[in-house]
Amino acid sequence: GKNQYIICTEKMKKEAAYTMLLSNHLHRAEEFDEFIIHYQPQINIDTGEIIGLEALLRWDHPELGIIPPNVFIPIAENNGLINSIGQWVLKSVATQSKKWQDMGLSPLKIAVNLSTVQFNNPNIVQDIKWILKETGLNPMYLELEITESAVTKEINYTINTLQELKKLGISISIDDFGTEYSSLNRLKVLPIDRIKIDMQFVRGIEIDEKDRAIIKVIINLAKNLNMKVLAEGVETKNQLDYLYDKGCHDVQGYYYYKPMPADEIQSLLESINNKK
């Protein structure tokens, strides 16, 4: 009826106003140091050791509190800020990684997400080359994560860009694998090092036969294509045991560690180093 129509437009107006507000505020977020990076450890189940970290961007808005990337990244892609935000993240992570290594902590590969727009920016390889040079980070300690949607674009561009990045010594993973349509034909020709199983499938391990089936397929696919595989969002012992049993031995999730600010990660790495 009529009333519902009004409610709907009110809701839409509110959402549009909120998006507009965030879009305007994003312009000053970098300038006012409102972006923060948390790091989530990645674990090898066999050894229990930390094998890497994933860098996760958060926006700590002075009035609205923490805003997650799935809310503000699409806005940044629309208003043209994504490339400068992406640059800031890569440079911050590379600087932090180099700092930890210079302190004598065991070097770890850190994974950074590239958004679709960022990956399709023709200057991406040059930008990353510059960041590595500027920070002095050995490229073997940087992993770039792209989503399936980023690789559904023009295939030649994708292959060339990934090959150029690999030439620098960086590793590449596909994030949220299985959540979007992707041609297996494409996957076979892309120089990918690792597939990440999306947390929505991991969550379903204990309740959904289909999720379990999809996970098995992804693990076997990775094996047959000589790619590593890592599962995200592991929260329970049952999930962990299932993944291990099916051949996925690298995981990240709250079962081991939540994402933490750099100083907490540093303390964790120092305590591990001291035990060695």
N, C-alpha and C positions, 0 to 999 in steps of 0.2 A: 504493500500500500504506500500512500503518499509519505507517511511519517518515516518509514524505513528509508526511503530515498533521501530524506533530509539528514537522518542519522549518518547514512553512508557518506554524504558529501561533507558533513561536519568532520567525520573521521579523516576523510581524504584531505580536507583543508588543514587539519591539525598535522597530519603526516607531512604534507608539503611544506608547511611552516617550519616544522622541526628539521626537515632536510635542508631547507634554505638557511636556517640558523646555523646548523653544523657546517654547511658549505662556507658561510661567511667566516665562522670562527676558525675553520681549518687553515685559513690564510695566515693566521698569527700563531698557530700551535707550535710550529717549528721554532719561530722567533722567541717564544716565551718558554721554551724547554718543556712543553706539555707532553711530548712523546716519551714513552719509556719502553725499554725492551726487557722482556722476561725471557729466561732460558729454561727449556725443559730437557732434562737428561734423557738420553737414549741408552738402553741397557741391553747387553747380551745376556740372555737367560742362562746359558751354560756357565759363564764365569761370574755373573752378577755384577760385572764391571760396567762403568760408564764408557760407552764407545763414541759418543758424540753428543751434541746439544742441538736443539732447534730454537732459533731466535723467534720470539713472538712479540709483535708490536702491539702496544696499548696506547690509547690516548687518555691522559689524565686531565679531564676538562675541569677547570676551576669551579664551575657551578654544577655541572651535570655528573661529575665523578668519572669513573672509568668507562670509556666507550670502546667496545670491542671492534676489531678490524672488519668483521663482516658487516658492520653498520657504516663505518666511515670510509673504507677503501673504495666501494662503488661510487661514493660521492666524490672522492678524490680523482677517480677515473673520469668522472663527468666534468669536473671543473678545472681539469688540466694540472692539478697539483701532484698527481701520482708519481711522476718521474722524479721530482725533487724530494718527495717523501721517501721514495725507494732508494734514491742516492744516499740520503741521510742514514737510512737503516743499514745499508751495505757498508758505508764508511764507519758507522758506529760499531758494528759487529766486528769488522776487520781490525779496527783500532783496539777494541777490547780483547780480541783473541790474541793479538800480538803482545799486548800488555801482559796477559796471563802467561804466555810463553816466556817472555822476558823475565818474569818473576820466578821462573824455574818450575812452573806447574806443567804436568804432562800435557802435551799438545793434543787438542781434540778438534775433530772436524765439526764446524758449525753450519747448520742448514738454515738458509734464508729463503723465504717465499718471494717469488716474483709474480706480480699480478699480470694478467693477460695483456693489459695496455703497456705495461713496463717491458714485458718480453717482446712485444711487437714494435717497440721503439727502435728505429734503425741504428741509434747510437749505443745500444745496450752493451755491445762487446767493448767498444772504446771506453765507455764509462767504467766498466768493471776493470779493464786493464789499468786505467788511471788510478782507481781506488787501491788496487793491489800495489801499484808502484808507490803511491803516496803513503800507504800504511806500512809497507814492507812485509806484508803477510805472505807466507808461502801459499800459493793457490791450492795445494793439496789439502789445506785445512778449511777450504770453503766448498760448500755444497749448495747448489741452487735448486730450489723446488719450483716446478711449474705445474699448473693444474692441467687436467685433460682438455679443458676448454681452450687453453693457450695453444695446444698443439693441433686443434682442429682447423686452424687457419691454413694459409697457403703452405703446402707441404715442403716445397723447395726452400722457402724462407726459413721454415722451422729447422729443417735438417742443417742448412748452412750455418744458422745462428748457433745451434747446439754444437756443431763441429768446431766452430771458431772458439766457443767457450771451453770446450774440451781441450783444444790445443793449448789454452792458457794453463791447463793442469787442474781445472775445476771439475768436480763431479756433479752429475745431474740426476735428480730424482723426479718421479711423477707423483704428485701429491693427490690425495683423495681419490685414488684409483678405483674405478668401478662405479663412480657416482654419476658419470655422464657417459653419453654414447661415445665410444672411441673405436675406430677401426683397428682391429688387430694387425691388419696389413701395415698401418702406419707405425704401430708400436715396433714391429719387426725391423723397420728401417731406421728408427731413431736411435741415436747413440745415448741410450739411457743406462745409468748405473744401477738405479734402485727404484723399485715400486713401493709406494706406501699404501697400505690397506687402510681405507677410511674407517673412522671410529663408528660410523653408523652400522657397519657390518659387524664390527667387534662387539658392539652393544647387543646385537641380536644373537650372538653365539649360544646363549643359554635358553633362548626362547624360540628361535626361528630356524627351521631346517634349511630354508632358502639362503639365509645369511651364511650358514655353515657351508653350504654348497658353493656359494660365491667365493668364500675365503679359500676353500680348497683349490678352486679353479685358478685364482690369482696366484697362490703360492706355487702351483705346478707350472703356470705360465712363466713366472719369474725364473724358476729353475731351468725350464727348457730354453729360455732366451738368454741364459747366463747372466741374469740380473739378480741383485740382492733384493731382499724383501723385508719390510719393517711394518709392524702393526701399530696404529695409533689408538689412543684412548683406552688402553688396557686398565681395567679397574678391579677385576676380581681374579681370584686364584683359578676358578673354572675357565675363564677366558684365556688366562696365561697357559694353563695345561693343554687346552684344546689347540692353541696356536703352536705350542712347542711340539705336540704330538704330530701335527700336520706338516712340520718342517719350517715354521717361521720362528727363528730364535732371537730376533732383534725386535725390541718393543719400546714404546714410550707410553706413559700414562700415569694416572694417580696411584696405581698399584705400587709403583716405585716412588715417583716424585711428581709433585705438581710443578708448573712453571714458576720460576723464582727470579727475583731481581738479581742483578750482577753480583752484588756484595754477598748475597747468600750462596750463590753458586761458587764464588771464590772461596768462601769458608769451607764449603763442602769439598772442593777440589784440594784445598790445603790439608784438610783432615785425612783425605785419602792418600795424598802424597806422603804425609807423615807416617802413615802405617806401613808404607812400602819399605 
